[in-house]
């Protein structure tokens, strides 16, 4: 910290003012509308301007298509949904996020809308609960609707995950390869390693599985939401490689760092390893 | 301050505005002040105008004038107090950057006291004025006092922290930041302060607090503008923790740093967000935007963010450095697989990156630590190719060799050390590597090579650091080569050169062993006696020496003394292999002297004194055998059952199955003749199995599924011994149907798997084998699992998997029970993979193994013919023919192979253009009635029909 900084801070002292978290629509012409001042009616945003001389309400309307960005804080439901997903209560996620999806569905393609994030979280919960039909529908909806490349990539990966779960490893591998053949965001790359790990496990290739799963803690260690799955995947791969010492260590790490995760909960019921299927 | 100015204007407002307006022109003329004593209200009105016009430099001398006249006794206009005038004066001096004057006026204000709000404002100005004059030590207590003001608390804490930091009072700064962060709202300023606090904690080596702070910031990453700063601190903390040996903590810190692309993307997004916020601030502005606090703050943040981005761009090998750190942390933590990935990532950096050599070295070590020795060698060779002459290459080789040695991976160790001559020339590591190489060669039984290595060492390093080791290893290699006489001389030479050397005790033992090997038993006995006299009673080799002495006495034919020495050895701590040897020798000698009771008593004492030792199972085995030999069958059965009962419910006690097999043999023995010489009444299988159940299933164990399964297994073994094949199969089916795989011990799982595989229940068999390798990989029955999985894989057409499984059965599990099956399985897998040379080598071994003579031989001879046939060519076909003929002539007992051999023989004749011989062969085949039911017979008919010869020898030719 130096005098320059002190001077800046001093200047800050001279005027009081701060901007709180607001909910705003940004329109194409630069107009910013506070959400509190408008309602969504049909395909329009309606702002009540004033009352005229005879007391009738005067309204100003804006087509929804004029909204180019939403500036909205993250809805509280997200934190609850994330916690539910991380602690094996995936069934609660849809109920928590449906109101958010409904609120933002008309703005699904507008930057800043929370529809995509809510839909992605819901897709993840459906995938993890094994609701394959609903998960496929959710993934396809995202692919058709979302504009964020990461969300679209993750939804496509979701479809590949469904193929893995169905035992169609070759199809899943082809899908993953097709996804990664394009330039995809780091988040898609990160999750793709989980899928690739599962595929390698299905093939009985322990080394490839370990190389895939362990990329998560090494290269994507800050993506906490992937770590429990990666640890569990590496545990199963170590077992496949008959390295029980490292498998036990991965299990202990899973229980220590993610005690409430579904992966840790499943540890107690694991009795044998998955070896190459005949 | 703005508030202060406003309050001043407010007080002066209605009264003084009118005065100021009236005197407006005059006030503009400075020179008039010197000559005319203008009334204070008029001066104050001018002050107000200057402040309103944001001209603090104009207001400052006027207010000084006011203060001077008040000090001289003039009264202030009504409603205006001295403290407020002082506050305004200090403010405008501050605004005009006259910090010394601002300090002086504010100090007067604070000293004089007054309303709390005014004094607090005065303290703020005083503190800031001091700080801006770099009088940080003085500023700290001023801001400290200001913390008492609720309105200024957070700012006061921030400034106190900043000032203390500048004054070098780190502890004070930390305390102030901690208080600030505890109360301030979570915003970008909060995040900035948190970053500073983390850096201070790092400076003070408060790693735990720094880690907590970083974790907190990571959770609110959205508030952090200076992401590069956050990354740098994460790396610094990780480095500090790693240096402290806290690899786990270091990893947690490193994981908070993100790679460059991600950082750039996040920083760009942050800048975009700031642009939006700036635009919004502009839209909301009512006055000149540049003066709005929100605007200034946002612009400042954007500047810092852009500076951060520039900082990141300047770091060329940022990612490589990050992954190198992560790799090292994983390596320290024992995460060899993870470390390999991290180091591999570093190696994707440009060829001139400074981190590459260290990453290469780390990768070699990581692969070795993960027992991935093939990759270790590849990584080492790549490193050597990329950086020839780099000293790290040899260091990496040395580290990998040590790792291989620690894991007991002898073959892999030798593979690595084969590179010593190529890579280590001129390196300081060559010297220890040569010794390591000799040790590895010695352990691998390559005694001549080991000796040659040590000769090379002694030539190149005549006074080397490891001279003593070299001389001793050289002598040991000679001894192991069977050159006892030479070894005796060399060991003697060693003892003369190093009478107090590290290997003196071992040398004494080896000398005795050399004499024993030369059958100089008397000398061996004398030397062991000398050793026992000279070495301390707790020397770890004492048991070994006593056992050797026992051998020497036995060699002399003095069994009493031999038994005494062996008994002495038993009193020492012995490794299991030696313990087993000594117990077996004692048993052998006692039996040779018909001292059955002594032998049985020894084992009974062992079982009693060491109830948990794995050899208790051996004890039961021998007790049973000896008692049976003594004719005390019932007593033997009772003792074996009693010991088996101890472990019957524990599936991990895999030796129990060996006992059960022994017990089955004892129970199934036909009863002895009665005393009258009349044949004894045969005992029914039901009676025997009932007895087995009564012996092994006391009520306490009835609830144990493992114990119940073992009793059924025992009954199945009895059925097998009595040739009751169907009954055995039914009992094995019961094991499959009634028991969870988890309850079954590996010995039963293995046999059950084999039974299920034999009857075509492949998936169930696979589950049994998987259970063995997953749960009991160290069991003596582990080879059942690996070999079984190999059979399943081979039957499923997965020859490559099968090859791995069969290899594991031999290399990992030691193939105690399944060596023949695993060897045959490897050969079959190789044949299926069309690796003809490798398959041929193994089939030849099997065919030559006298102990395996039987169906395995028949199959091997047939397969060798098959290999020759596949190779084609007249000579090969002729040799193949010889093999097929050998099968159907010499191994007629094994009808499946005989049938196949006839068919192949006929095919070979056809390929050689000898169709009549082919047809004759098939006719001969069809004359063998045993083959009539086989599918090959139908094939033979089909071919004969195809060749136009439907009549066969067996059918009226």
Interface residues (C-beta under 8 A of the other chain):
Chain A: X1 X3 X5 X6 X7 X8 X9 X10 X11 X12 X13 X14 X15 X16 X17 X18 X19 X30 X32 X69 X71 X186 X204 X207 X210 X211 X214 X215 X217 X218 X219 X221 X222 X234 X239 X242 X244 X246 X249 X271 X272 X273 X275 X276 X278
Chain B: X1 X2 X3 X124 X128 X131 X132 X134 X155 X158 X159 X162 X165 X166 X187 X196 X218 X251 X254 X255 X256 X258 X259 X261 X262 X276 X277 X280 X281 X283 X284 X291 X292 X293 X294 X296 X297 X300 X323 X326 X327 X330 X334 X337 X338 X341 X342 X345 X372 X741 X742 X762 X763 X766 X767 X770 X771 X773 X774 X775 X777 X789 X792 X793 X795 X796 X798 X801 X808 X812
